[in-house]
């Protein structure tokens, strides 16, 4: 399974109490998903795969190498 680093978490929740977050793998593969307060990862945490507890998972275009470097160097 691929590891992803969480680099953005919304401050607001939707009407179902879910917050959106973005995570990126070292190869640039990026996804966004939503999670409730019990499953929401923190910025900088590493998650393995798109585990259960995440909803509305959407894979995005791969990020350019300079963006990957910025995410993984912080």
Buried (B, 14 or more C-beta within 10 A) or exposed (E): EEEBBBBEBBEEBEEEEBBBBBBBBEEBBBBBBBBBEEBBBEEEBEBEEBEEEBEEEEEEEBBEEEBBEEBEEE
